[in-house]
């Protein structure tokens, strides 16, 4: 269970970072 939770946490963090990067790129692109 602990390992599964750790894996889910890592995946959630990676997805969160990817989404944030996409949003930041979209914002910068729109500004330009």
C-alpha distance matrix in Angstrom:
0.0 3.8 5.5 5.1 6.2 8.6 9.9 10.5 12.2 14.3 15.3 16.3 18.3 20.0 21.0 22.3 24.3 25.8 26.8 28.4 30.2 31.5 32.7 34.4 36.1 37.3 38.7 40.5 41.8 43.1 44.8 46.5
3.8 0.0 3.8 5.4 5.1 6.2 8.7 9.9 10.5 12.4 14.3 15.2 16.5 18.4 20.0 20.9 22.6 24.4 25.7 26.8 28.6 30.3 31.4 32.8 34.6 36.1 37.2 38.9 40.4 41.9 43.2 44.9
5.5 3.8 0.0 3.8 5.4 5.1 6.2 8.6 9.8 10.6 12.3 14.1 15.3 16.6 18.4 19.8 21.2 22.7 24.3 25.7 27.1 28.7 30.3 31.5 33.0 34.7 36.1 37.5 38.9 40.6 42.1 43.5
5.1 5.4 3.8 0.0 3.8 5.4 5.1 6.2 8.5 9.9 10.6 12.2 14.2 15.4 16.4 18.1 20.0 21.1 22.4 24.2 25.8 27.0 28.5 30.2 31.6 32.9 34.5 36.2 37.3 38.8 40.5 42.0
6.2 5.1 5.4 3.8 0.0 3.8 5.4 5.1 6.1 8.6 9.9 10.4 12.2 14.3 15.3 16.2 18.3 19.9 20.9 22.3 24.3 25.6 26.7 28.3 30.1 31.4 32.6 34.4 35.9 37.2 38.7 40.5
8.6 6.2 5.1 5.4 3.8 0.0 3.8 5.5 5.0 6.2 8.6 9.8 10.6 12.4 14.3 15.2 16.5 18.4 19.9 21.0 22.6 24.4 25.7 26.9 28.6 30.2 31.5 32.9 34.5 36.1 37.4 38.9
9.9 8.7 6.2 5.1 5.4 3.8 0.0 3.8 5.4 5.1 6.2 8.5 9.9 10.6 12.3 14.1 15.4 16.6 18.3 19.9 21.2 22.6 24.3 25.7 27.0 28.6 30.3 31.6 32.8 34.6 36.2 37.5
10.5 9.9 8.6 6.2 5.1 5.5 3.8 0.0 3.8 5.5 5.1 6.0 8.6 9.9 10.5 12.0 14.2 15.3 16.3 18.1 19.9 21.0 22.3 24.1 25.6 26.8 28.4 30.2 31.3 32.7 34.4 36.1
12.2 10.5 9.8 8.5 6.1 5.0 5.4 3.8 0.0 3.8 5.5 5.1 6.2 8.7 9.9 10.4 12.3 14.3 15.3 16.4 18.3 20.0 21.0 22.4 24.2 25.7 26.8 28.5 30.0 31.4 32.8 34.5
14.3 12.4 10.6 9.9 8.6 6.2 5.1 5.5 3.8 0.0 3.8 5.4 5.1 6.2 8.6 9.8 10.6 12.4 14.3 15.3 16.5 18.4 20.0 21.0 22.5 24.3 25.7 27.0 28.4 30.2 31.6 32.9
15.3 14.3 12.3 10.6 9.9 8.6 6.2 5.1 5.5 3.8 0.0 3.8 5.4 5.1 6.1 8.5 9.9 10.6 12.2 14.2 15.3 16.5 18.3 19.9 21.1 22.5 24.3 25.8 26.8 28.5 30.2 31.6
16.3 15.2 14.1 12.2 10.4 9.8 8.5 6.0 5.1 5.4 3.8 0.0 3.8 5.5 5.2 6.0 8.6 9.9 10.5 12.2 14.2 15.3 16.4 18.2 19.9 21.0 22.4 24.3 25.5 26.8 28.5 30.2
18.3 16.5 15.3 14.2 12.2 10.6 9.9 8.6 6.2 5.1 5.4 3.8 0.0 3.8 5.5 5.0 6.1 8.6 9.9 10.5 12.2 14.2 15.3 16.3 18.2 19.8 20.9 22.4 24.0 25.6 26.8 28.4
20.0 18.4 16.6 15.4 14.3 12.4 10.6 9.9 8.7 6.2 5.1 5.5 3.8 0.0 3.8 5.4 5.1 6.2 8.6 9.9 10.6 12.3 14.3 15.3 16.4 18.3 20.0 21.1 22.3 24.2 25.7 26.9
21.0 20.0 18.4 16.4 15.3 14.3 12.3 10.5 9.9 8.6 6.1 5.2 5.5 3.8 0.0 3.8 5.5 5.1 6.1 8.6 9.9 10.5 12.3 14.2 15.3 16.4 18.3 20.0 20.9 22.4 24.3 25.7
22.3 20.9 19.8 18.1 16.2 15.2 14.1 12.0 10.4 9.8 8.5 6.0 5.0 5.4 3.8 0.0 3.8 5.5 5.2 6.1 8.6 9.9 10.6 12.2 14.2 15.3 16.4 18.3 19.8 21.0 22.5 24.3
24.3 22.6 21.2 20.0 18.3 16.5 15.4 14.2 12.3 10.6 9.9 8.6 6.1 5.1 5.5 3.8 0.0 3.8 5.5 5.1 6.1 8.6 9.9 10.4 12.1 14.1 15.2 16.3 18.0 19.8 21.0 22.4
25.8 24.4 22.7 21.1 19.9 18.4 16.6 15.3 14.3 12.4 10.6 9.9 8.6 6.2 5.1 5.5 3.8 0.0 3.8 5.5 5.1 6.2 8.7 9.9 10.5 12.2 14.2 15.4 16.3 18.2 19.9 21.0
26.8 25.7 24.3 22.4 20.9 19.9 18.3 16.3 15.3 14.3 12.2 10.5 9.9 8.6 6.1 5.2 5.5 3.8 0.0 3.8 5.4 5.1 6.2 8.6 9.9 10.5 12.3 14.3 15.2 16.4 18.3 20.0
28.4 26.8 25.7 24.2 22.3 21.0 19.9 18.1 16.4 15.3 14.2 12.2 10.5 9.9 8.6 6.1 5.1 5.5 3.8 0.0 3.8 5.4 5.1 6.1 8.5 9.8 10.5 12.2 14.0 15.2 16.4 18.3
30.2 28.6 27.1 25.8 24.3 22.6 21.2 19.9 18.3 16.5 15.3 14.2 12.2 10.6 9.9 8.6 6.1 5.1 5.4 3.8 0.0 3.8 5.5 5.1 6.0 8.5 9.8 10.5 12.0 14.0 15.2 16.4
31.5 30.3 28.7 27.0 25.6 24.4 22.6 21.0 20.0 18.4 16.5 15.3 14.2 12.3 10.5 9.9 8.6 6.2 5.1 5.4 3.8 0.0 3.8 5.5 5.1 6.1 8.6 10.0 10.4 12.1 14.2 15.3
32.7 31.4 30.3 28.5 26.7 25.7 24.3 22.3 21.0 20.0 18.3 16.4 15.3 14.3 12.3 10.6 9.9 8.7 6.2 5.1 5.5 3.8 0.0 3.8 5.5 5.1 6.1 8.7 9.8 10.5 12.2 14.2
34.4 32.8 31.5 30.2 28.3 26.9 25.7 24.1 22.4 21.0 19.9 18.2 16.3 15.3 14.2 12.2 10.4 9.9 8.6 6.1 5.1 5.5 3.8 0.0 3.8 5.4 5.1 6.2 8.5 9.8 10.5 12.3
36.1 34.6 33.0 31.6 30.1 28.6 27.0 25.6 24.2 22.5 21.1 19.9 18.2 16.4 15.3 14.2 12.1 10.5 9.9 8.5 6.0 5.1 5.5 3.8 0.0 3.8 5.5 5.2 6.0 8.5 9.8 10.5
37.3 36.1 34.7 32.9 31.4 30.2 28.6 26.8 25.7 24.3 22.5 21.0 19.8 18.3 16.4 15.3 14.1 12.2 10.5 9.8 8.5 6.1 5.1 5.4 3.8 0.0 3.8 5.6 5.1 6.0 8.5 9.9
38.7 37.2 36.1 34.5 32.6 31.5 30.3 28.4 26.8 25.7 24.3 22.4 20.9 20.0 18.3 16.4 15.2 14.2 12.3 10.5 9.8 8.6 6.1 5.1 5.5 3.8 0.0 3.8 5.4 5.2 6.1 8.6
40.5 38.9 37.5 36.2 34.4 32.9 31.6 30.2 28.5 27.0 25.8 24.3 22.4 21.1 20.0 18.3 16.3 15.4 14.3 12.2 10.5 10.0 8.7 6.2 5.2 5.6 3.8 0.0 3.8 5.5 5.1 6.2
41.8 40.4 38.9 37.3 35.9 34.5 32.8 31.3 30.0 28.4 26.8 25.5 24.0 22.3 20.9 19.8 18.0 16.3 15.2 14.0 12.0 10.4 9.8 8.5 6.0 5.1 5.4 3.8 0.0 3.8 5.4 5.2
43.1 41.9 40.6 38.8 37.2 36.1 34.6 32.7 31.4 30.2 28.5 26.8 25.6 24.2 22.4 21.0 19.8 18.2 16.4 15.2 14.0 12.1 10.5 9.8 8.5 6.0 5.2 5.5 3.8 0.0 3.8 5.4
44.8 43.2 42.1 40.5 38.7 37.4 36.2 34.4 32.8 31.6 30.2 28.5 26.8 25.7 24.3 22.5 21.0 19.9 18.3 16.4 15.2 14.2 12.2 10.5 9.8 8.5 6.1 5.1 5.4 3.8 0.0 3.8
46.5 44.9 43.5 42.0 40.5 38.9 37.5 36.1 34.5 32.9 31.6 30.2 28.4 26.9 25.7 24.3 22.4 21.0 20.0 18.3 16.4 15.3 14.2 12.3 10.5 9.9 8.6 6.2 5.2 5.4 3.8 0.0
